């Protein structure tokens, strides 16, 4: 795989956890969007895959301190200690961090160009082509932070 393939310029953006206690700013620059189906990412996110945006760690400024779980001998995962929102995946000893797409605002360009851990991919994801619908619960009072 060409190490430069799949990278694109991303504008500056800010993101947050569900409760708003943990926020971050990312400066503009190159980014790589991917999804990972490995069992560790599935368990860490509670989802069939993790959708991640890889950026240089130096481009991320945190407002609040992420809690960090040492998930393996190779990686650690950051999350909000208050609400539990998964915030990032970071391979130890590298200059990169992978921000969870769910913590980013929807207007941030995110188009995955690579899938990892396909040995763990759920069979039902293959060729997923089912109808979509907007959320119908309109009278819900959210306890989420108003940052994103």
FENKAUR-V128340 format. One record per pair of residues at least 6 apart in sequence whose ideal C-beta (glycine too) atoms are under 7 Angstrom apart, sorted by sequence separation. I is the first residue (numbers start at 1). J is the second residue. If there is no record, write none. Layout:
# FENKAUR-V128340
I&J ; I&J
This chain:
# FENKAUR-V128340
16&22 ; 42&48 ; 44&50 ; 70&76 ; 71&77 ; 79&85 ; 104&110 ; 16&23 ; 42&49 ; 69&76 ; 79&86 ; 80&87 ; 90&97 ; 15&23 ; 41&49 ; 68&76 ; 69&77 ; 79&87 ; 90&98 ; 14&23 ; 15&24 ; 41&50 ; 77&86 ; 78&87 ; 88&97 ; 89&98 ; 101&110 ; 14&24 ; 68&78 ; 69&79 ; 78&88 ; 88&98 ; 14&25 ; 67&78 ; 77&88 ; 88&99 ; 37&49 ; 66&78 ; 67&79 ; 77&89 ; 78&90 ; 88&100 ; 13&26 ; 36&49 ; 66&79 ; 87&100 ; 12&26 ; 35&49 ; 36&50 ; 67&81 ; 75&89 ; 76&90 ; 86&100 ; 12&27 ; 35&50 ; 75&90 ; 12&28 ; 35&51 ; 36&52 ; 75&91 ; 76&92 ; 87&103 ; 11&28 ; 74&91 ; 75&92 ; 10&28 ; 34&52 ; 74&92 ; 85&103 ; 10&29 ; 9&29 ; 33&53 ; 34&54 ; 9&30 ; 10&31 ; 66&87 ; 31&53 ; 32&54 ; 7&30 ; 8&31 ; 31&54 ; 7&31 ; 31&55 ; 7&32 ; 6&32 ; 29&55 ; 29&56 ; 44&71 ; 26&55 ; 29&59 ; 40&71 ; 27&59 ; 40&72 ; 26&59 ; 44&77 ; 26&60 ; 24&60 ; 25&61 ; 24&61 ; 52&89 ; 60&97 ; 24&62 ; 57&95 ; 24&63 ; 50&89 ; 56&95 ; 57&96 ; 23&63 ; 56&96 ; 57&97 ; 23&64 ; 45&86 ; 22&64 ; 44&86 ; 54&96 ; 55&97 ; 21&64 ; 105&148 ; 22&66 ; 54&98 ; 55&99 ; 53&98 ; 52&98 ; 53&99 ; 52&99 ; 52&100 ; 53&101 ; 51&100 ; 52&101 ; 50&100 ; 51&101 ; 53&104 ; 53&110 ; 22&80 ; 21&80 ; 19&80 ; 21&82 ; 51&112 ; 21&83 ; 17&80 ; 19&82 ; 19&83 ; 18&83 ; 22&87 ; 17&83 ; 18&85 ; 17&85 ; 17&87 ; 26&99 ; 48&122 ; 41&117 ; 33&110 ; 35&112 ; 48&125 ; 33&111 ; 34&112 ; 37&115 ; 38&116 ; 42&120 ; 33&112 ; 34&113 ; 37&116 ; 38&117 ; 33&113 ; 34&114 ; 35&115 ; 36&116 ; 37&117 ; 34&115 ; 36&117 ; 37&118 ; 39&120 ; 34&116 ; 38&120 ; 37&120 ; 15&99 ; 37&121 ; 17&103 ; 16&103 ; 15&103 ; 15&104 ; 15&105 ; 13&104 ; 13&105 ; 13&108 ; 10&108 ; 10&109 ; 6&113 ; 6&114 ; 23&147 ; 19&144 ; 20&145 ; 18&144 ; 19&145 ; 20&146 ; 18&145 ; 20&147 ; 16&145 ; 16&147 ; 16&148 ; 15&148
